[in-house]
Amino acid sequence: MALLAECSLAERDLIEAPDDGLHAQFRCDVLTGLARPQKVIPARWFYDRKGSELFEEITRLPEYYPTRAEIEILRERCGQIAADVGAGRAVVEFGAGSTAKTPLLLDCIAAASYVPIDISGDFLRESCEGLAVRYPDLPIVPVEGDFTHPLVLPKTVAGRPALGFFPGSTIGNLGPAQAVDLLRAMRATLGEDSMLLIGMDMIKDRSVLTAAYDDTAGVTAAFNLNVAARINRELGGTIPVEALRHRIVWNDEQARIEMHLEATHDIAFEICGRDFAMRAGETIHTENSHKYDLRSATQLLLAGHWQPFAHYTDSQNRFMVVLARAREEAITA
């Protein structure tokens, strides 16, 4: 993820307009990403309202197994998860968003409180309203913030051992170094005696993986193309979206699915007064989705200052949820 400080002076002149920081970061990431030899747009920018709606549609597609597999785990392995976690922990969900899977966990374990963290405060508070009705006796303390950096938890929950919750295999969208940094930030936020329950998609047959990201209905293609349309809407871009097509690549060396937007012919466009061009066949790299086996998942968590001690898989061994303890030797992120 590009940082605002990484923008060139010319880009900062364009970016430091009187608008909110998130919009400025969007411009920074787009301008710097499209100037690289391999053009890239961070996957975080998929999720405007249209993109979020399309992703919810993706999760219901027959080809897209991860959501169903993780829900199966949280339901069918509930007893074992509850026994392994124990009672009385504050559940801290990172990137809570719509909190769609949260009730499955809260129904399973005896949580002392629930702390959802998300960068979108309005959406977060709206989601918490529904949970407050369902769990009237559970303290719910939303935190608006960027969980990629260590955060201070509310005083009302700071004295209790925490259980971090990071479902959806979102960790797979990050490269190894970024993933380790995020896990260490989570470790610093949650503190001593904490645990982490994290979803991780598993390595499997290539045909199953590619179908999940290139569905026959074209919903994932629309989701991918929407980021270009968003640039046009929000940054005054002139990208010819009709000249781009959704492309999926399985990178075996990196054990990841890559999503790209490929130019079907030579194109030129403008964003924020900057000129860009793409040759036919050139791509914009929009997302990675790393896949894991137990060994690679363990190595990643250990590097992130977490000690895995239990894992749970769905009935078809497509997806796993890993439970880890904070490593004692890790003090700061």
Buried (B, 14 or more C-beta within 10 A) or exposed (E): EBEBEEBEEEBBEBBEEEEEEEEBBBBBBBBBBBEEEEBBBBBBBBBBEBBBEBBEBBBEBEBBBBBBBBBBBBEEBBEBBBEBBEEEBBBBBBBBBBBBBBBBBBBBBEBBBBBBBBBBEEBBEEBBEEBEEEBEEBBBBBBBBEBBEBBEBBEEBEEBBBBBBBBBBBBBBBEEEBBBBBBBBBBBBBBEEBBBBBBBBBBBEEEEBBBBBBBEEEBBBBBBBBBBBBBBEBBEBEBBBEBBBBBBBBEEEEBBBBBBBBBEEEBEBEBBEBEBEBEEEBBBBBBBBBBBEBEBBBBBBBBBBBBBEBBBBBEEEBBBBBBBBBBEEBEEB
